[in-house]
Amino acid sequence: MMFWVMAAIMTVAATTSLLVPLARRTKLQAAEKEFDAEVYHDQLREIDRDIESGLLTGEEAEYARAEVGRRLIKASKAASRKTVASSPLAGAARYVVIVFLPLMAVAGYLAIGSPGMPSQPLAARIQPPSNENSDIANLVAQAETHLASNPEDGRGWDVLAPVYFSLGRVQDSEIAYRNAIRLLGSTAPRQAGLGQSLFAQTGGIVTADVQAAFQAADDLEPGNPLSSFFLALGMAQEGKLVEARTAFSDLAGRSTPDAPWMPQVRLHLEELDKRIGQGGEEAVPGPDKEQVAAAAQMSDDERREMIGGIVAGLDERLRENPDDLEGWLRLIRSYMVLGEAEQAGDALNRALENFDAGSAGRQALTQAATQFGLAAEKVNQ
Amino acid sequence: MIVELGHYALVMALAISLLQSVLPVIGARRPDAALMEMAPAAAIASFIFVLLAFAALTVSYVTSDFSVQNVWENSHSLKPLIYKFSGVWGNHEGSMLLWILILVFFSALVALFGGNLPFSLKANVLAVQAWITAAFLFFVLLTSNPFQRLNPAPIEGRDLNPILQDIGLAIHPPLLYLGYVGFSICFSFAVAALIEGRIDAAWARWVRPWTLAAWTALTAGIAMGSYWAYYELGWGGWWFWDPVENASFMPWLAGTALLHSALVMEKREALKIWTVLLAIMTFSLSLLGTFLVRSGVLTSVHAFATDPLRGVFILGILVLFIGGAFSLFALRVQTLSQGGLFAPISREGALVFNNLFLTTATATVLVGTLYPLLLEAVTGAKISVGPPFFNLTFGPLMIPLLLAVPFGPLLAWKRGDLWAVCQRLYFAAGLALLTALAVTYFATGAPVLAALGIAIGIWLIAGAITDIALRSGAGRVAVPIMWQRFKGLPRSAFGSALAHLGLGISVIGIVTVTAFSTEEVTTLKPGETMVSGPFALQFEGLKPNTGPNYTELQGRFIVSRDGNRFATITSAKRIYTARRMPTTEAGILTLGPSQLYVALGDETPDGGTVVRVWWKPWVTFIWIGAVIMSLGGITSLFDRRLRIGAPATRKATAVSAGQET
């Protein structure tokens, strides 16, 4: 309704603006030819100025004056038509304007416009919807505004995280899972979801982050197919081919043959067989499954001690075999988890010595450093 | 509601311009004052309504209203605010709306400042403007409507093409369109004069400010576009002879010719027919440019054939206006009286020379632009007419023209004394030749053409200065009087001198860059150094960085000369998140008039990065020259002589003129 009121005001304004000159009995004070004469008078004045300033002299000046003078005479002799102020035609034109303008505007608009359709700016669209046609995007937007003002609502994050993931917003999904874990505690589905979000961001590489998440999921719910699959994949990517094959066949043994992940598992098993046949090498082994499982049984202090031991072992191995980027990342991460920032910074610096500026390894380390808030002496050099 | 009101306003503007197309013409024929007086009112009203529509679309962009299809296709909620504004015309529909906005803006200017125009001429001019406006409003509303709605609104937009996310988009298209569309006024004046069947020296005087304004804006717009392409595309080129560039260059060449021939017509009432023809041609070339760029015919003739509605529509407009104007011209040309006579060696002669070469150059560019299209349409063969064609044809045409420029302003009207002018130009010619010798001497083995090119540039600059100096009476009167005269010179004298001087500066920039720039392409690992021109660049490596709607890898270089580190250059490779589209952000270090230009290439598997470095001596002269040319245009535009009073106020102006002298 408001729209048509505004449209009516616009229509009246437009019509009036055209009607005023048509209704006014305009008196044109000058004849047409006087406009020409004005220009030539001006040209004469210009020639005078040029003569005065010495730009035009003698014959040239005379010729110029004479020529413009002739134009002036010609212009003043020209027959002038008599302009009438307002003829009956103008009266007819008034009716044309009154009828045509609103008709054309309204009919034209109705043919192509969407009258009554409200504007939907971003700010309005993320308001709570008044009717039932709220789609998933709307719900997400609502949840976001809610969480923006209540960031400690763990349940909100928990609900939103998988939705983000299914929308392809994997970075947001990661943040949501982390918040849910922080506020509601660690569960296998949350950790596995976090692992998946991270995995989607790395472009298919099981990094230390991804592995840690799935490991946590596996600890909470041993044998969960999702975490088993990604942990096995991680081993394969690390080069621990035999272990990876064992893990994949474990998973295959536990699953029904028509389980949705089975085609992938079979693919990996085939590939691993091939690689082992070619004599793929084993990379640096990390803490093995028993060790981690044992860690889960211990008290906090004992676990710290044991993990500390494993980390120290890894540290030692990296001194001998410093080209292992994945190892370095895991080491830095482990130190951070143990709360030993100084050690982590030290590890980072040692790691950086092995990777040239601009290389992918250095980038990964730099990224890890930023992620952990580590200031390495060599990062920015 | 704002969107729909904008839509309604646009339809209303169409209705108004339809009335404005018909009633004033009838009024001018009768003649009926009331009907003629309706034209300015309608022109201002349609400007206001198009402005409302444009404002509504802008609001939709700024508030990210993705229920408007055009906004959804070309915006993103995370886009920085300035690009939400400039993004309004960063797409087909929005830029057509801007085109129309500028068209009605010019009509409104004529309505407001056309008090010195005869009533019937003014009414006819505004009616012709309304024909163009109505045609393009039909085009926009029927084939390219920016107010198309989407319900329900998508949650996020598709973002603006990253190459357009630049301050250049805020400046270049509006300036370019001011020029392009500004020539519509000259076209309307020409058609209106043909309708009335009366063209005289006064007509040329009335058109001059509009030609000047359009030319000034077009010059600045093309220069801005050239600089934008130079730094944004990452190839270090400032002109590509690309069809889109040619589309804007052709009206400029024709418009420059028009500017000069209108001068002859104004002073001597000669070249009348030719000037009218040029006025029609210039805007026709603008229309042709709009067709080439907007119909999609450039990407491929076949793309045009698959979605023909838009292309055919603009082609129809093109045929209607160009064909109509030329038919009218053919019909009336017999009735136009001949103008003043002049000897070949005279100011008029020089300007005819200028026109001859400029129009030939325009024709050359036209052929080079259209030939590949026609060939593809007829035989299906895709060829590209590149810089070699234009360098071989356009280049040689420019040399005699540039050589002749300084003569023009010094020759007398009607019949001039070439020998006397040559003598007056001794100083300029001597300076130019000396420079040529110096350049050859200092750069032994330097291309002779480069030396000549720079000499031509100096010739233009020195010629422009000579012109002003002689007009001030140099060598004939004492210095204080010279100063007095200098101050008293008409603005248009300064304007033309500035424009010619700017041209010289541009020529020097073009020649220097073409002849002396160097390009190095190498693969650098962090810490490694490369040499470009007199400089050494040390690569520091790539560093990730995140912007509002993109992520990038920044490469930093430390620049040193003779071992002194004095600057750093940062170049980057960006990925825009929404479209996953990579762009190269060139790193440019300006040193005086010269620039060091660094673009990052791909990374190599062994940790190196491909780096392209150009050393471009005096490259900024190209654009500085163009800016000076535009300043010349503005200076001329403010010549008080262009403000001719209307007859009713004649006495008042006569008195004030008397006081001035």
Interface residues (C-beta under 8 A of the other chain):
Chain A: M2 F3 M6 A7 M10 T11 A14 S17 L18 V20 P21 L22 A23 R24 R25 T26 K27 L28 Q29 A30 A31 E32 E34 F35 D36 A37 E38 V39 Y40 H41 D42 Q43 R45 E46 D48 R49 E52 S53 G54 L55 E60 Y63 A64 E67 R71 A75 R81 K82 T83 V84 A85 S86 S87 L89 A90 A93 V96 V97 F100 L101 M104 A105 G108 Y109 I112 G113 S114 P115 G116 M117 P118 S119 Q120 P121 L122 A123 R125 N133 D135 A137 N138 V140 A141 D356 A357 G358 S359 A360 R362 Q363 T366 Q367 N380
Chain B: M1 I2 V3 E4 L5 H7 Y8 A9 V11 M12 L14 A15 I16 L18 L19 L23 I26 G27 R30 P31 D32 A33 A34 L35 E37 M38 P40 A41 A42 I44 A45 F49 L52 V59 S60 T63 S64 D65 F66 S67 S77 N116 L117 P118 F119 S120 L121 L141 L142 N145 F147 R149 N151 P152 A153 I155 D200 A201 A202 R205 W206 R268 E269 G340 A412 W413 K414 R471 G473 R476 V477 R485 G488 L489 P490 K525 P526 G527 E540 G541 L542 K543 P544 E603 G607 G608 T609 R641 I644 G645 A646 P647 A648 R650 T653 A654 A657 T661
